[in-house]
Amino acid sequence: MHPAETRFFAPQAWVNGAWADDVLLSVDATGHWCGIAPGAPPSERTRAQVLTGPVLPGVVNAHSHAFQRAMAGLTEQRSVATAASQDDFWSWRQRMYAVALRISPDQLEHIAALLYTELLAGGYTQVCEFHYLHNAALGAPAAPALDMSMALVRAAQRVGMGITLLPTLYLRSGFGAHGLRADQQRFASTPASVCRLVDDVQAQTQGMAHVNVGVAVHSLRAADGASVAELAQFADQRSLPVHIHIAEQQQEIADCIAHTGQRPVQWLLDNLPVHAAWNLVHATHTNPQELAGIAQSGASVVICPSTEANLGDGVFDFGGYCALQGRWSVGSDSHVTRRWSEELRLLEYGQRLVQKKRNVAAHCGPSTSSAANLLNAAVAGGQAATALPLGGIEIGHRADFLVLDSQAPALLGVPAHHVLDAQVFSSPDAAPQAVFVAGRAVEHRVDSALCGAFAQAMAALWQP
C-alpha cells in the first residue's frame, strides 16, 4: 500500500453496475479511486477501515435551486383568487418570486447549508446549482453578483458538499419581449456578465475542494439565440458544462412555436451546437423526433421527477428515450424531496402509471433490476452535468460513496442481491450510516446550529 493511500474494506459494494462481495477499496492522496478489488481475502481487513454496510456510489444532484428549499410545503394550498384551471406552474412561480426577490446572501447561505446537509443524507455528494439570483434583493442596496454566488459556495464548503455553480443567463421576460419585467430585475444578466461571474468565482475558489463552475441559460424564452450562442462559445473554450431549462411547460411550447415556428428542443438542436457538454433540464414535452435528436447529439436530459410532479408539469417519455440509449441524470430542483432514491422511485412509478406496466426501467438497460438500471444511468449522467470524474466506484473517479445501514427496517433481512431494489422501492428508504466525499467522511446529520440559522432565515422571509 502506498503511504498516501486510504483503504476501505466493504462486505458489499456497487462495482461495475452490480453488487460485488468483499471489496478492497483504495483512495489516493487526491481523493480518487486507485484500487478496487472484489473478492479480497479477510486478511485485508487488518489494513483497511472496515465498512459495516453495503456501499453505494454518491450521486450528482444535477439540478438545484437552493433558495427554493425555503418554499417546501408552502405552495400546497389553493389561492382563493385562483381557479382550478389556473393552479399550475405559472401560479406557483408567483409564490416562488416572493422568496426569490427577498432572500439575502446570509439567508441563502443558511438555507443552502441545511439543504446541502439534507442532500448528503439523501445520498447526493455533488450539487449543480442553477443560479440566477445575481443582483441585490428588492429594495436592498446594489451589490456585486459574486455575493450570492459565494453564499452558495460557502454553504457547500461548510458541510462538505461538492458544488458545480452554474451562473445563469436571463435577459428577457419571454419570447419576443424586450428586457425583463420589474419583478425580474434581480435575475438580470448578459453573456458578458455571466462570463465575468465565472471568472470571479474561479478566482475566489482557488484552493477550495470540490468546487467547479459551468454556465446555464434559464430558458429559450429568457434569452435570444445570439446570446445563447455567445455563452455556449465561451463554455466550449473553457470546457464547461452547459445547462438549460427546456420544454417544461405546454405554454412554453406554444409560445416558442408562435415566435420561431419550431418547438423549443427542435429549435435548439437546429440552431445551436448542442453536444455532450449540454444538459437539457426537464425536456418533459418532447416528441420522438426531438428525443432522437437529443440522443444523437450526445447531450443529456436532467429529469427532476419530484418537482415535475409537484408542479403538474407532465411525464417525460422515459421509455422512448431509453430505447434510443439517451443519456440522463437526476435532480431535485425545488427540493420538495431531497433523496435520489425518492427521485428514482417517482420516475419509475410515473412510467408505470402512464404505461400501466411494472418494472419499466428493468427493460431500459442491461440489468433485470429497475433500480439497478436507474442508478447506473443516473450516476453516469452526473459526469456530463459537472464535467468532473464522478461516474461511480471506478478507477480515476472521485471517491464519493455512502454506507447503508443493513439493519434499517427497509433493508432488514433483505437478500444481498435485492438490497438496491429495497433501497429504492421500500419506503421510507434506509438512511446512510456514513457519507464520504473524496474518500473522507462528511457529517450528514442536521445539527442544532444549522436548524437554528435556517429557522431564523425562514422567519425573516415569511413574516407577515
BATIVO-375470 format. One record per residue (C-alpha): residue number from 1; residue in three letters; x, y, z. Coordinates in nm, 2 decimals, padded with zeros to 4 digits, m for minus. Each point is the difference from the previous one (the first is absolute). Example, Ala and Ser with C-alpha at 12.3 -4.5 7.8 and 13.67 -1.06 7.14 Angstrom:
2
   pos   code        X        Y        Z
     1    ALA    01.23   m00.45    00.78
     2    SER    00.14    00.34   m00.07
This chain:
464
   pos   code        X        Y        Z
     1    MET    00.00    00.00    00.00
     2    HIS    00.13    00.35   m00.09
     3    PRO    00.04    00.20    00.32
     4    ALA   m00.24    00.27   m00.14
     5    GLU   m00.28   m00.25   m00.07
     6    THR   m00.30   m00.05    00.21
     7    ARG   m00.16   m00.35    00.00
     8    PHE   m00.35   m00.12    00.07
     9    PHE   m00.14   m00.35    00.02
    10    ALA   m00.36   m00.03   m00.11
    11    PRO   m00.20   m00.33    00.05
    12    GLN   m00.21    00.11   m00.29
    13    ALA    00.05    00.29   m00.25
    14    TRP   m00.15    00.12   m00.33
    15    VAL    00.27   m00.06   m00.26
    16    ASN   m00.04    00.00   m00.38
    17    GLY   m00.37    00.04    00.04
    18    ALA   m00.06   m00.30    00.23
    19    TRP    00.06   m00.13    00.35
    20    ALA    00.35   m00.14    00.07
    21    ASP    00.10   m00.17    00.33
    22    ASP    00.30    00.05    00.22
    23    VAL    00.13    00.31   m00.18
    24    LEU    00.33    00.16    00.09
    25    LEU   m00.02    00.37   m00.10
    26    SER    00.30    00.23   m00.02
    27    VAL   m00.01    00.38   m00.02
    28    ASP    00.31    00.20   m00.10
    29    ALA    00.12    00.33    00.15
    30    THR   m00.22    00.20   m00.24
    31    GLY   m00.32   m00.17    00.11
    32    HIS   m00.04   m00.22   m00.30
    33    TRP   m00.04   m00.37   m00.03
    34    CYS    00.33   m00.17   m00.07
    35    GLY   m00.09   m00.36    00.09
    36    ILE   m00.31   m00.21   m00.02
    37    ALA    00.04   m00.37    00.08
    38    PRO   m00.31   m00.22    00.04
    39    GLY    00.05   m00.33    00.17
    40    ALA    00.27    00.12    00.23
    41    PRO    00.10   m00.25    00.28
    42    PRO   m00.10    00.08    00.36
    43    SER    00.36    00.06    00.08
    44    GLU   m00.02    00.33   m00.19
    45    ARG   m00.24    00.14    00.27
    46    THR    00.29    00.04    00.23
    47    ARG    00.15    00.27   m00.22
    48    ALA   m00.33    00.18   m00.08
    49    GLN   m00.29    00.18    00.15
    50    VAL   m00.28   m00.25    00.02
    51    LEU   m00.33    00.14   m00.13
    52    THR   m00.29   m00.18    00.17
    53    GLY   m00.27    00.04   m00.26
    54    PRO   m00.06   m00.01   m00.38
    55    VAL    00.19    00.26   m00.19
    56    LEU   m00.16    00.21   m00.28
    57    PRO    00.16    00.27   m00.21
    58    GLY   m00.09    00.36    00.07
    59    VAL   m00.24    00.16   m00.25
    60    VAL    00.01    00.34   m00.17
    61    ASN   m00.30    00.22    00.06
    62    ALA    00.00    00.15   m00.35
    63    HIS   m00.26    00.27    00.06
    64    SER   m00.04    00.22    00.31
    65    HIS   m00.15    00.33    00.09
    66    ALA    00.11    00.01    00.36
    67    PHE   m00.21    00.31    00.09
    68    GLN   m00.32   m00.20   m00.08
    69    ARG    00.07   m00.22    00.30
    70    ALA   m00.16    00.29    00.19
    71    MET   m00.33   m00.07   m00.19
    72    ALA   m00.03   m00.37    00.07
    73    GLY   m00.36   m00.06    00.13
    74    LEU   m00.10    00.36   m00.05
    75    THR   m00.17   m00.03   m00.34
    76    GLU   m00.25   m00.28    00.07
    77    GLN   m00.31    00.21    00.07
    78    ARG   m00.21    00.15   m00.27
    79    SER   m00.04    00.37   m00.02
    80    VAL   m00.36    00.13    00.04
    81    ALA    00.06    00.21   m00.31
    82    THR    00.14   m00.29   m00.21
    83    ALA   m00.24   m00.21   m00.20
    84    ALA    00.07   m00.38   m00.01
    85    SER    00.10    00.03   m00.37
    86    GLN    00.26    00.27    00.09
    87    ASP    00.17   m00.17    00.29
    88    ASP    00.32   m00.11   m00.19
    89    PHE    00.36    00.08   m00.05
    90    TRP   m00.07    00.37   m00.08
    91    SER   m00.20    00.05    00.33
    92    TRP    00.27   m00.18    00.19
    93    ARG    00.26    00.23   m00.16
    94    GLN   m00.16    00.30    00.16
    95    ARG    00.05   m00.16    00.34
    96    MET    00.36   m00.08   m00.09
    97    TYR    00.06    00.36   m00.09
    98    ALA   m00.10    00.10    00.36
    99    VAL    00.31   m00.17    00.14
   100    ALA    00.23    00.05   m00.30
   101    LEU   m00.03    00.38    00.01
   102    ARG    00.05    00.03    00.38
   103    ILE    00.27   m00.25    00.10
   104    SER    00.33    00.14    00.11
   105    PRO    00.35   m00.16   m00.04
   106    ASP    00.00   m00.09    00.37
   107    GLN   m00.34   m00.15   m00.01
   108    LEU    00.09   m00.19   m00.32
   109    GLU    00.31   m00.14    00.17
   110    HIS   m00.19   m00.13    00.30
   111    ILE   m00.28   m00.15   m00.21
   112    ALA    00.25   m00.16   m00.24
   113    ALA    00.21   m00.14    00.29
   114    LEU   m00.29   m00.19    00.14
   115    LEU   m00.11   m00.11   m00.34
   116    TYR    00.34   m00.13   m00.10
   117    THR    00.02   m00.20    00.33
   118    GLU   m00.34   m00.15   m00.09
   119    LEU    00.13   m00.08   m00.34
   120    LEU    00.30   m00.18    00.14
   121    ALA   m00.23   m00.20    00.22
   122    GLY   m00.20   m00.08   m00.32
   123    GLY    00.31   m00.14   m00.17
   124    TYR    00.10    00.29   m00.21
   125    THR    00.37    00.11    00.01
   126    GLN    00.01    00.27   m00.27
   127    VAL   m00.27    00.26   m00.08
   128    CYS   m00.04    00.20   m00.32
   129    GLU   m00.13    00.35    00.11
   130    PHE   m00.20    00.15   m00.28
   131    HIS    00.05    00.35    00.13
   132    TYR   m00.18    00.31   m00.12
   133    LEU   m00.04    00.22    00.31
   134    HIS    00.29    00.22   m00.11
   135    ASN   m00.10    00.35    00.11
   136    ALA   m00.10    00.16    00.33
   137    ALA   m00.33   m00.08    00.17
   138    LEU   m00.30    00.22   m00.08
   139    GLY    00.05    00.33    00.19
   140    ALA    00.35   m00.08    00.11
   141    PRO    00.31    00.20   m00.10
   142    ALA    00.18   m00.11   m00.31
   143    ALA    00.24   m00.29    00.05
   144    PRO    00.25   m00.20   m00.20
   145    ALA   m00.14   m00.31   m00.17
   146    LEU    00.28   m00.19    00.17
   147    ASP   m00.16    00.04    00.34
   148    MET   m00.29   m00.24   m00.07
   149    SER    00.23   m00.25   m00.18
   150    MET    00.24   m00.02    00.28
   151    ALA   m00.28   m00.05    00.25
   152    LEU   m00.07   m00.33   m00.17
   153    VAL    00.37   m00.09   m00.02
   154    ARG    00.04    00.08    00.38
   155    ALA   m00.30   m00.22    00.08
   156    ALA    00.14   m00.29   m00.20
   157    GLN    00.35    00.04    00.16
   158    ARG   m00.15    00.02    00.34
   159    VAL   m00.16   m00.34   m00.02
   160    GLY    00.23   m00.18   m00.24
   161    MET   m00.22   m00.02   m00.30
   162    GLY    00.16    00.03   m00.35
   163    ILE   m00.15    00.28   m00.21
   164    THR   m00.02    00.08   m00.37
   165    LEU   m00.11    00.36   m00.01
   166    LEU   m00.19    00.10   m00.32
   167    PRO   m00.04    00.38   m00.04
   168    THR   m00.30    00.04   m00.22
   169    LEU   m00.09    00.22   m00.30
   170    TYR   m00.33    00.18    00.05
   171    LEU   m00.07    00.28   m00.25
   172    ARG   m00.37    00.03   m00.06
   173    SER   m00.34   m00.08    00.14
   174    GLY   m00.12   m00.21   m00.29
   175    PHE    00.02   m00.07   m00.38
   176    GLY   m00.01    00.33   m00.19
   177    ALA    00.04    00.21    00.32
   178    HIS    00.25    00.28    00.03
   179    GLY    00.16   m00.04    00.34
   180    LEU   m00.13   m00.11    00.33
   181    ARG   m00.30    00.11    00.21
   182    ALA    00.05    00.20    00.31
   183    ASP   m00.05   m00.32    00.22
   184    GLN    00.28   m00.18   m00.19
   185    GLN    00.28    00.25    00.02
   186    ARG    00.18   m00.20    00.27
   187    PHE    00.05   m00.27   m00.27
   188    ALA    00.15    00.24   m00.26
   189    SER    00.32   m00.11   m00.17
   190    THR    00.17    00.01   m00.34
   191    PRO    00.25   m00.24   m00.16
   192    ALA    00.28    00.24    00.10
   193    SER   m00.12    00.01    00.36
   194    VAL   m00.03   m00.38    00.03
   195    CYS    00.35   m00.04   m00.14
   196    ARG    00.13    00.25    00.24
   197    LEU   m00.17   m00.17    00.29
   198    VAL    00.15   m00.33   m00.10
   199    ASP    00.35    00.16    00.01
   200    ASP   m00.07    00.16    00.33
   201    VAL   m00.13   m00.32    00.16
   202    GLN    00.30   m00.19   m00.13
   203    ALA    00.24    00.26    00.14
   204    GLN   m00.18    00.00    00.34
   205    THR   m00.01   m00.38    00.03
   206    GLN    00.36   m00.08   m00.09
   207    GLY    00.12   m00.26    00.25
   208    MET   m00.35   m00.09    00.12
   209    ALA   m00.08   m00.37   m00.02
   210    HIS   m00.27   m00.14   m00.23
   211    VAL   m00.11    00.34   m00.15
   212    ASN   m00.03    00.05   m00.38
   213    VAL   m00.21    00.20   m00.24
   214    GLY   m00.21   m00.02   m00.31
   215    VAL   m00.26    00.22   m00.17
   216    ALA   m00.37   m00.01   m00.04
   217    VAL   m00.27    00.16   m00.21
   218    HIS   m00.32    00.05    00.19
   219    SER   m00.21   m00.10   m00.31
   220    LEU   m00.06    00.09   m00.36
   221    ARG   m00.28    00.23    00.11
   222    ALA    00.26    00.19    00.22
   223    ALA    00.28    00.04   m00.26
   224    ASP    00.03    00.06   m00.37
   225    GLY    00.19   m00.23   m00.23
   226    ALA    00.30    00.22   m00.06
   227    SER    00.06    00.05    00.38
   228    VAL   m00.03   m00.37    00.06
   229    ALA    00.25   m00.07   m00.28
   230    GLU    00.24    00.25    00.15
   231    LEU   m00.01   m00.16    00.34
   232    ALA    00.03   m00.35   m00.15
   233    GLN    00.31    00.10   m00.19
   234    PHE    00.15    00.12    00.33
   235    ALA   m00.09   m00.33    00.17
   236    ASP    00.16   m00.20   m00.29
   237    GLN    00.32    00.21    00.04
   238    ARG    00.02   m00.08    00.37
   239    SER   m00.14   m00.36   m00.02
   240    LEU   m00.29    00.09    00.22
   241    PRO   m00.33   m00.19    00.03
   242    VAL   m00.31    00.19   m00.13
   243    HIS   m00.34   m00.04    00.15
   244    ILE   m00.34    00.13   m00.12
   245    HIS   m00.36   m00.03    00.11
   246    ILE   m00.20   m00.11   m00.31
   247    ALA   m00.34   m00.14   m00.10
   248    GLU   m00.12    00.00    00.36
   249    GLN   m00.34    00.15   m00.06
   250    GLN   m00.26   m00.03   m00.28
   251    GLN   m00.03    00.38    00.00
   252    GLU    00.37    00.02   m00.07
   253    ILE   m00.05   m00.23   m00.30
   254    ALA   m00.28    00.21   m00.14
   255    ASP    00.19    00.33    00.05
   256    CYS    00.31   m00.14   m00.17
   257    ILE   m00.19   m00.12   m00.30
   258    ALA   m00.18    00.34   m00.03
   259    HIS    00.33    00.19    00.00
   260    THR    00.24   m00.23   m00.18
   261    GLY   m00.22   m00.25   m00.19
   262    GLN    00.16   m00.29    00.19
   263    ARG   m00.03   m00.18    00.33
   264    PRO    00.27    00.09    00.25
   265    VAL    00.21   m00.32   m00.01
   266    GLN   m00.01   m00.01   m00.38
   267    TRP    00.10    00.37   m00.02
   268    LEU    00.29   m00.06    00.24
   269    LEU    00.13   m00.30   m00.20
   270    ASP   m00.04    00.18   m00.33
   271    ASN    00.16    00.33    00.10
   272    LEU    00.26   m00.06    00.26
   273    PRO    00.31   m00.23    00.03
   274    VAL   m00.16   m00.24    00.25
   275    HIS    00.24   m00.28    00.10
   276    ALA    00.11   m00.22    00.29
   277    ALA    00.06    00.29    00.24
   278    TRP   m00.36    00.12   m00.02
   279    ASN   m00.26   m00.09    00.26
   280    LEU   m00.37    00.05   m00.09
   281    VAL   m00.19    00.04    00.32
   282    HIS   m00.35   m00.16    00.00
   283    ALA   m00.06   m00.04   m00.37
   284    THR   m00.34   m00.13    00.11
   285    HIS   m00.19    00.09   m00.31
   286    THR    00.21   m00.15   m00.28
   287    ASN   m00.11   m00.20   m00.30
   288    PRO    00.18   m00.31   m00.13
   289    GLN    00.19    00.20   m00.26
   290    GLU    00.13    00.24    00.26
   291    LEU    00.10   m00.29    00.23
   292    ALA    00.19   m00.16   m00.28
   293    GLY    00.18    00.33   m00.07
   294    ILE    00.10    00.04    00.37
   295    ALA    00.14   m00.36    00.00
   296    GLN    00.18    00.05   m00.32
   297    SER    00.16    00.33    00.12
   298    GLY    00.14   m00.17    00.31
   299    ALA   m00.17    00.25    00.23
   300    SER   m00.16   m00.11    00.33
   301    VAL   m00.35    00.05    00.13
   302    VAL   m00.02    00.10    00.37
   303    ILE   m00.32   m00.16    00.14
   304    CYS   m00.15    00.15    00.32
   305    PRO   m00.29   m00.24    00.08
   306    SER   m00.11    00.15    00.34
   307    THR   m00.01    00.36   m00.13
   308    GLU   m00.16   m00.10   m00.33
   309    ALA   m00.27   m00.18    00.20
   310    ASN   m00.04    00.28    00.26
   311    LEU   m00.05    00.26   m00.27
   312    GLY   m00.22   m00.21   m00.22
   313    ASP    00.24    00.03   m00.29
   314    GLY   m00.06   m00.34   m00.16
   315    VAL    00.19   m00.33   m00.04
   316    PHE    00.32   m00.03   m00.21
   317    ASP    00.00   m00.28   m00.26
   318    PHE    00.26   m00.20    00.19
   319    GLY   m00.07   m00.32   m00.19
   320    GLY    00.04    00.16   m00.34
   321    TYR    00.31    00.18    00.10
   322    CYS    00.16   m00.31    00.15
   323    ALA   m00.07   m00.20   m00.32
   324    LEU    00.22    00.26   m00.17
   325    GLN    00.27   m00.06    00.26
   326    GLY   m00.02    00.37    00.10
   327    ARG    00.20    00.13    00.29
   328    TRP   m00.16    00.15    00.30
   329    SER    00.06    00.11    00.36
   330    VAL   m00.23    00.08    00.29
   331    GLY   m00.06    00.32    00.21
   332    SER   m00.22    00.10    00.28
   333    ASP   m00.06    00.36   m00.14
   334    SER   m00.24    00.16    00.25
   335    HIS    00.09   m00.24    00.28
   336    VAL   m00.35   m00.12    00.10
   337    THR    00.19   m00.33    00.04
   338    ARG    00.38   m00.03    00.07
   339    ARG    00.10   m00.36   m00.06
   340    TRP    00.10   m00.15   m00.33
   341    SER   m00.18   m00.32    00.09
   342    GLU   m00.33    00.19    00.01
   343    GLU    00.07    00.16   m00.34
   344    LEU    00.07   m00.34   m00.16
   345    ARG   m00.30   m00.15    00.17
   346    LEU   m00.23    00.28   m00.13
   347    LEU    00.16   m00.03   m00.35
   348    GLU   m00.08   m00.37   m00.02
   349    TYR   m00.35    00.03    00.15
   350    GLY   m00.09    00.28   m00.24
   351    GLN    00.09   m00.22   m00.29
   352    ARG   m00.20   m00.29    00.15
   353    LEU   m00.31    00.22    00.04
   354    VAL    00.02    00.12   m00.36
   355    GLN    00.09   m00.33   m00.16
   356    LYS   m00.20   m00.22    00.24
   357    LYS    00.30   m00.23    00.03
   358    ARG    00.24   m00.11    00.27
   359    ASN    00.38    00.02    00.01
   360    VAL    00.02    00.24   m00.29
   361    ALA    00.37    00.09    00.06
   362    ALA    00.09   m00.37    00.02
   363    HIS   m00.05    00.01   m00.38
   364    CYS    00.22    00.31   m00.04
   365    GLY    00.34   m00.14    00.06
   366    PRO    00.21   m00.31    00.04
   367    SER   m00.13   m00.10    00.35
   368    THR   m00.32   m00.17    00.08
   369    SER   m00.04    00.23    00.30
   370    SER   m00.18    00.33   m00.05
   371    ALA    00.20    00.16    00.29
   372    ALA    00.33   m00.11   m00.15
   373    ASN   m00.07    00.15   m00.34
   374    LEU   m00.12    00.32    00.15
   375    LEU    00.29    00.04    00.24
   376    ASN    00.26   m00.09   m00.26
   377    ALA   m00.13    00.25   m00.25
   378    ALA   m00.04    00.28    00.26
   379    VAL    00.35   m00.05    00.13
   380    ALA    00.15    00.00   m00.36
   381    GLY   m00.20    00.31   m00.09
   382    GLY    00.16    00.20    00.28
   383    GLN    00.32    00.03   m00.19
   384    ALA   m00.17    00.20   m00.28
   385    ALA   m00.17    00.22    00.25
   386    THR    00.32    00.09    00.18
   387    ALA    00.28   m00.06   m00.25
   388    LEU    00.17   m00.19    00.29
   389    PRO    00.10   m00.37    00.04
   390    LEU   m00.30   m00.09    00.21
   391    GLY   m00.11   m00.32   m00.16
   392    GLY   m00.01   m00.24    00.30
   393    ILE    00.24   m00.24    00.16
   394    GLU    00.25    00.00   m00.29
   395    ILE    00.37    00.05   m00.02
   396    GLY    00.09    00.36   m00.05
   397    HIS   m00.34    00.13    00.11
   398    ARG   m00.05    00.20    00.32
   399    ALA   m00.06   m00.23    00.30
   400    ASP   m00.35    00.11    00.09
   401    PHE   m00.21   m00.27    00.17
   402    LEU   m00.25   m00.08    00.27
   403    VAL   m00.02   m00.29    00.24
   404    LEU   m00.36   m00.13    00.06
   405    ASP   m00.13   m00.13    00.33
   406    SER   m00.09   m00.36   m00.07
   407    GLN   m00.19   m00.01    00.33
   408    ALA   m00.24    00.28   m00.11
   409    PRO   m00.36   m00.12   m00.03
   410    ALA   m00.01    00.03   m00.38
   411    LEU    00.31   m00.22   m00.04
   412    LEU   m00.04   m00.24    00.30
   413    GLY    00.02   m00.36   m00.12
   414    VAL    00.01    00.10   m00.37
   415    PRO    00.21   m00.24   m00.20
   416    ALA    00.33    00.16   m00.11
   417    HIS   m00.09    00.01   m00.37
   418    HIS   m00.33    00.19    00.07
   419    VAL    00.15    00.27    00.23
   420    LEU    00.00    00.27   m00.27
   421    ASP   m00.36   m00.09   m00.10
   422    ALA   m00.11    00.04    00.36
   423    GLN    00.19    00.32    00.04
   424    VAL   m00.19    00.16   m00.29
   425    PHE   m00.34   m00.17    00.02
   426    SER   m00.05   m00.06    00.38
   427    SER   m00.10    00.32    00.16
   428    PRO    00.12    00.17    00.22
   429    ASP    00.34   m00.10   m00.14
   430    ALA    00.30   m00.07    00.21
   431    ALA    00.19    00.31    00.11
   432    PRO    00.38   m00.04   m00.04
   433    GLN    00.22   m00.08    00.29
   434    ALA    00.28    00.21   m00.16
   435    VAL    00.06    00.22   m00.30
   436    PHE    00.35    00.05   m00.15
   437    VAL    00.11    00.27   m00.25
   438    ALA    00.34   m00.06   m00.16
   439    GLY    00.07   m00.28    00.25
   440    ARG   m00.07    00.21    00.31
   441    ALA   m00.30   m00.03    00.22
   442    VAL   m00.23    00.30    00.02
   443    GLU   m00.27    00.08    00.25
   444    HIS   m00.34   m00.08   m00.15
   445    ARG   m00.22    00.06    00.31
   446    VAL   m00.16    00.34    00.05
   447    ASP    00.11    00.16    00.32
   448    SER   m00.16    00.26    00.22
   449    ALA    00.21    00.28   m00.14
   450    LEU   m00.11   m00.07   m00.35
   451    CYS   m00.36   m00.02    00.11
   452    GLY    00.01    00.32    00.20
   453    ALA    00.15    00.20   m00.28
   454    PHE   m00.24   m00.15   m00.25
   455    ALA   m00.30    00.08    00.23
   456    GLN    00.11    00.36    00.03
   457    ALA    00.03    00.04   m00.37
   458    MET   m00.34   m00.15   m00.05
   459    ALA   m00.15    00.24    00.26
   460    ALA    00.14    00.30   m00.18
   461    LEU   m00.11   m00.11   m00.34
   462    TRP   m00.35   m00.10    00.09
   463    GLN   m00.09    00.25    00.27
   464    PRO   m00.35    00.15   m00.05
